[in-house]
Amino acid sequence: VVALRTQTLTCRYVRRSIRALDALDRERFFASFRAMLDTPLPRGIALYGDAYRDVDYFNRLHLNRAAGRRNDAMHDGMGFLTQHASLTNEFELALQALGLATKVAVPLGAL
């Protein structure tokens, strides 16, 4: 062993199955999602900051990237994993911008 280092790390977000969330985390996730359904993008940005996105934004983004007959950037080839990971990351940031789900990542099986 050339070097040894000990350090304490904090994990802020843990991706768990939606069925494994406790009642409070599940309620926070669904309350945040409901707010994203009910709050239009311009109002949400004014209330919650620049990271906020509404559900319609994600629907449009996915359709625009995936609906082309000749070019489906969301599902064809190497784009599948990277595009969906990017979309999920942006969705998590929008959830966390609401302040209700700051300790909850998008649960597995939720999207």
Secondary structure, DSSP 8 states (H G I E B T S, - for coil): ----------------BGGGS-HHHHHHHHHHHHHHHHS-HHHHHHHH-TT---HHHHHHHHHHHH--SS--TTTSTTHHHHHHHHHHHHHHHHHHHTSSSTT----BT--
